[in-house]
Amino acid sequence: MAGVESEDNQSSGPEADVDPQTPVLRISQLDALELDSALEQLVWTQFSQCFQNCRPGLLTPLEPELRALLQLLLWRFTLYSNSNTVGQSLLSLRYHSVLSSRPHYTPLSRRQKLGLALLTIGPHWLQERSHSLLLCLGLTPGGPVSERDSGLLQKGLRNCLTLISGITQLASFINFLVFLRKGRHPVLAERIVGARAVFSKPNVVRDVAYQYMNRELLWHGFAEFLIYLLPLINTRKLKAAVYSMVFGGESADGGGATVGPGVWKECGLCGEWPTMPHTVGCRHVFCYYCIKGLSIADAYLTCPKCGAEAGPPEPVKMEVEMIGM
């Protein structure tokens, strides 16, 4: 009786005037599901970062259980307390019990909330732990039953799990098609427990301003233009031209591949000490793999430093003088 009284008190506030029969936009319901999924992923990321200094793979054996536990914690402090998820609260939505015969808003009962949590979290955990459960039941060779019976039972259980998973996915697909037609119950679990998303505030309209739409269309067109234009621009050659204009325009020596001893200390591409130093006809030196990869990517290669026309990569010829001790 106390639970019924508390639920009646929840529905007696100023928000109880909202008509639960007012249809909710399909996009709002789908956006609420996406926000809930993003929140779960964010919580899991923050939780896993607490163990980033531990040995790798520490959370892997218990990852399904930990994810289920975090989802239960979110359910306890969101849906169980307020009859709506975080995504629904951001979009001014909440769950209404369709099992009630009252014309006004009726929050979900505790049994409906618990059923919604089990039908949402349970299938994911069971799918990830199906193989481990078969091992725990001893349905492996050398277990408590004979090898032949173990193989038959294991194969039968796997076939049953596969059949149940296929039926569930098919039912979810059919439920989504019905949702697209009628605009109610985007998730199969909501249809089973009798929960439906309704507005939590009166006169809630999801209206997109014209200025926002115009800005989004403009940026979308500009992004498509850049995606088409940028591959056509040789950014390295443009950078070399700007560099030569700003810093005085270095020119190629044209005197072969012999360079001075103070030039080859830095690769013109990666900035590190050149590995297997090569030159392309000017006085700049590059790592072999840096200039070779650049020459393969660009058929009309120019020196990235001075903009000189580049020839085939050639090894650097150094004159080394040995001084006796």
ABEGO torsion letter per residue (X at the ends): XAAAAAAAAAAABAAAABBAABBBBAAAAAAAAAAAAAAAAAAAAAAAAAAAABBBGAAAAAAAAAAAAAAAAAAAAAAAAAGBBAAAAAAGBBBBBAABABABBBBBBAAAAAAAAAAAAAAAAAAAAAAAAAAAAGBBBGBABBAAAAAAAAAAAAAAAAAAAAAAAAAAAAAAAAAAAAGBGABAAAAAAGBBBBBABBGBBBBBBAAAAAAAAAAAAAAAAAAAAAAABBAAAAAAAAAAAAAGGBBBAGAEABBBAAAAABBAAAGBBBBGBBBAGBABBBBAAAAAAAAAABABBBBAAAGBBBBBBBBBBBBBBBBBX
